[in-house]
Amino acid sequence: MLVLTRKSGEGIMLGDRIQLKVLAIDKDRVKLGIEAPSSVPVYREELYLEIKAENQKAKVSGELNWEELKKIFPET
């Protein structure tokens, strides 16, 4: 893990297209700003881990519930 020290207003570049900037520091909280192309997904870590777990569950089950799909996409 790379550890860098930054003051409020300072930033870090991740490659050529992603900028991480320290916007404010208040007691035990740091407010970060992220500038990235819209094609780069940006998630809070806890949300990312939840999405990853749900995707893994879906991959493992591998079963389609046809009755549930019929409710969502009724035949016309």
Secondary structure in CASP SS format (residue, H / E / C, confidence):
PFRMAT SS
TARGET T0000
AUTHOR 0000-0000-0000
METHOD secondary structure of the structure
MODEL  1
M C 1.00
L C 1.00
V C 1.00
L C 1.00
T C 1.00
R C 1.00
K C 1.00
S C 1.00
G C 1.00
E C 1.00
G E 1.00
I E 1.00
M E 1.00
L E 1.00
G C 1.00
D C 1.00
R C 1.00
I E 1.00
Q E 1.00
L E 1.00
K E 1.00
V E 1.00
L E 1.00
A E 1.00
I E 1.00
D E 1.00
K C 1.00
D C 1.00
R E 1.00
V E 1.00
K E 1.00
L E 1.00
G E 1.00
I E 1.00
E E 1.00
A C 1.00
P C 1.00
S C 1.00
S C 1.00
V C 1.00
P C 1.00
V C 1.00
Y C 1.00
R C 1.00
E H 1.00
E H 1.00
L H 1.00
Y H 1.00
L H 1.00
E H 1.00
I H 1.00
K H 1.00
A H 1.00
E H 1.00
N H 1.00
Q H 1.00
K H 1.00
A H 1.00
K H 1.00
V H 1.00
S H 1.00
G C 1.00
E C 1.00
L C 1.00
N C 1.00
W H 1.00
E H 1.00
E H 1.00
L H 1.00
K H 1.00
K H 1.00
I H 1.00
F C 1.00
P C 1.00
E C 1.00
T C 1.00
END
